[in-house]
C-alpha cells in the first residue's frame, strides 16, 4: 500500500480500455466489421424491418440483430425464438437497473 493510503476502496473505478482487460487482439477488425454490418440500409429496407419487427413484437434493433447474427428473417411461426429474444430483453433491462 502506498504511503498516505487509508486502505479504503478506490474513489474512482479503474480505467478499462474499450477492448476490455484482455489484449487488443482483433478489436479493430471487429469494430470495422460491426460498423459495416450496421451501415445505413435504404429507407425502404428500414421501413420494412420496422413494420416486420412491430408485427413480431420486437424492436428494430432486435429484429436487425437477428438477421445479422443468424442470417434469419424471423417469421410469425418462429414463436420460440421470438420468446427467447423477449426474455433476453427483460434480463437486459433488469441487469441495467442493478
C-alpha positions as CSV (number, residue, x, y, z in Angstrom):
1,X,0.0,0.0,0.0
2,X,1.5,3.4,-0.9
3,X,2.3,5.9,1.8
4,X,-0.7,8.0,2.8
5,X,-3.3,5.4,1.7
6,X,-6.1,4.8,4.2
7,X,-6.8,1.3,3.0
8,X,-10.3,2.1,1.9
9,X,-11.9,1.4,-1.5
10,X,-10.7,3.4,-4.5
11,X,-12.6,6.7,-5.1
12,X,-12.7,6.1,-8.9
13,X,-13.2,2.9,-10.9
14,X,-10.1,1.6,-12.6
15,X,-10.0,2.7,-16.3
16,X,-10.9,-0.1,-18.6
17,X,-10.0,0.4,-22.3
18,X,-12.7,0.0,-24.9
19,X,-11.3,-3.5,-25.8
20,X,-11.5,-4.8,-22.2
21,X,-8.8,-6.2,-19.9
22,X,-7.5,-8.8,-22.4
23,X,-5.1,-8.0,-25.2
24,X,-6.2,-5.7,-28.0
25,X,-6.3,-8.8,-30.4
26,X,-8.7,-8.3,-33.2
27,X,-10.5,-5.4,-31.6
28,X,-10.1,-3.1,-34.6
29,X,-11.2,-5.8,-37.1
30,X,-14.3,-6.5,-35.1
31,X,-15.0,-2.8,-34.7
32,X,-14.8,-2.3,-38.5
33,X,-17.0,-5.3,-39.2
34,X,-19.6,-4.1,-36.7
35,X,-19.6,-0.7,-38.3
36,X,-20.0,-2.3,-41.8
37,X,-22.8,-4.6,-40.6
38,X,-24.8,-1.7,-39.2
39,X,-24.3,0.6,-42.2
40,X,-27.3,2.7,-43.2
41,X,-29.6,0.5,-45.3
42,X,-32.0,2.1,-47.8
43,X,-35.1,3.8,-46.3
44,X,-37.3,1.1,-47.9
45,X,-35.4,-1.7,-46.1
46,X,-35.6,0.2,-42.8
47,X,-39.3,0.7,-43.2
48,X,-39.9,-3.0,-44.0
49,X,-37.8,-4.1,-41.0
50,X,-39.6,-1.7,-38.6
51,X,-43.0,-3.0,-39.8
52,X,-41.9,-6.6,-39.5
53,X,-40.4,-6.0,-36.1
54,X,-43.6,-4.4,-34.8
55,X,-45.7,-7.2,-36.1
56,X,-43.5,-9.7,-34.2
57,X,-43.4,-7.5,-31.0
58,X,-39.7,-6.8,-31.4
59,X,-37.7,-3.6,-31.7
60,X,-36.0,-2.7,-34.9
61,X,-32.6,-3.4,-33.3
62,X,-33.6,-6.8,-32.1
63,X,-35.0,-7.8,-35.5
64,X,-32.0,-6.5,-37.4
65,X,-29.6,-8.1,-34.9
66,X,-31.3,-11.5,-35.6
67,X,-30.7,-11.0,-39.3
68,X,-27.0,-10.0,-38.8
69,X,-26.2,-12.7,-36.2
70,X,-28.1,-15.6,-37.6
71,X,-28.9,-14.7,-41.2
72,X,-32.6,-15.4,-40.4
73,X,-35.6,-13.2,-41.2
74,X,-37.9,-14.1,-38.4
75,X,-41.5,-15.2,-39.3
76,X,-44.6,-15.2,-37.1
77,X,-44.1,-19.0,-36.8
78,X,-40.8,-18.6,-35.0
79,X,-42.6,-18.3,-31.7
80,X,-39.8,-19.9,-29.6
81,X,-37.1,-17.7,-30.9
82,X,-39.2,-14.5,-30.6
83,X,-40.0,-15.5,-27.0
84,X,-36.3,-16.1,-26.3
85,X,-35.4,-12.6,-27.6
86,X,-38.1,-11.1,-25.4
87,X,-36.8,-12.9,-22.4
88,X,-33.3,-11.6,-23.1
89,X,-34.8,-8.1,-23.3
90,X,-36.2,-8.4,-19.8
91,X,-32.9,-9.8,-18.5
92,X,-31.0,-6.9,-20.0
93,X,-33.5,-4.4,-18.5
94,X,-33.2,-6.0,-15.1
95,X,-29.4,-6.1,-15.3
96,X,-29.1,-2.4,-16.4
97,X,-31.2,-1.4,-13.3
98,X,-29.0,-3.2,-10.9
